[in-house]
Amino acid sequence: MAALPTQVLTPTGIAPTYAAVGGSGDTFTPGDHVFLHVKNAGGASTTVTVTTPGTVEGLAVSDLTVTVPASTGDRMIGPLPSRLFARADGQADVVCSPTTSVTIAVVRVG
């Protein structure tokens, strides 16, 4: 499980750096202006799951799941606010399945 760095989008733009997704998942710092950019160059679609560890008024919140199409698929996922996705340590968990040829970047606007 790797800790993914947050890259900040500025008015002049960025060229994001992508990391191969980890087999057992990765962590990132969620926030109101944080997005995941997932690219899938593999031959099968991949499911991205962002865990929601808490509850709202005693009710469990379903994990966020997004399907990224095969081959040239990519998805911007978010925003991912801390109040929904952060564990007690402030980090969030993301898992992709399958992981073959899947890369990810964490981007924060502003």
N, C-alpha and C positions, 0 to 999 in steps of 0.2 A: 504494500500500500504506500503510494507516494503522495507527498504533500505538493499540490500543484500551486505554482506561484500565480498571483493576481497581476494582470497586466492592465495598465490604466490607459483608456482611450482618451486622447486629447483632441482639441479642435483641428490640429494638423494631421491627425490620423496615427495609426500604428501598423506595423507589420507583425502580427502576433506570432509568437513561438508556440508550436504545438508539441505535446508530449504523447508518446505511446501510452495508451491506457493500461493500467495495471490489472493483472489477472484476478487479484482479490479486491480490486477497487482502488479508489484514490480519495484524497481529502482536499478540501478547499475552504477558503474563508467566505461564507455567504454574506450578502448585504442587499440593501434595497436597490442598488444599481449594479449588481453583479449578474453576469450571464455566463453560460457555458457555450462554447462553440465546438461542436463535435463533427468531425469529418470521418466518413466511412468509405474507404477504398476497397473493402473486402467484397467477396462474392455473395454475401448474404446480408440481410438487414441486421442491424444491431439494436438492442433495446437499452436505453439509458435510464437508470433508476437513481433518483436523488431521494435519499431517505429523509422522512419527516419523523424525528425522534420523540416528539412531544405530543401533547394533547391540547385541545382548545375547549375550555369549560368542561373538562372531564371526558371529552370524546376524542378518540384516536383520529389523527389526520392521515389520510391515505398517502403513500409514497407517490412521488411524481414519476411517471413513466412516459418516455417519448421514444418512438421508433424512428431510427435514421435509416433511410433506404440504402440498398446495396450500391456498389460501384462508385458513383460520384455523389453520393448523398451527403448532405451536411445540414445541420440544424443549429440555430441559435436558440438556447433554452434559458428562459428567465424573464423577468428578474427573479432572484432567489433570496428573499429576505431572511435575515437571521431569525426572526421570531418564529418562522416555520421550519427552517432547515438546520439550525445550529444545535449541536450537542452542548453539554454543559461546559466543554472546553472552548466553545466558540467556533469549532470546525464543523464541516458538513461532509457527508459521505456520498460518493457517486460511484456506481458500478455500471459497466457496459458488458453486454453479453450478446453475441460473442465479441472477443477482443481483437481478432485478427484484422490487421490493417486499419485499426481505428485510432484516431488521434484526437486530442482535446486541448483546448485553451480556456483559461478563466480570464474574463475581461470585465473590468469595472468602468462604467461611464463616469467621467469627471473625477 
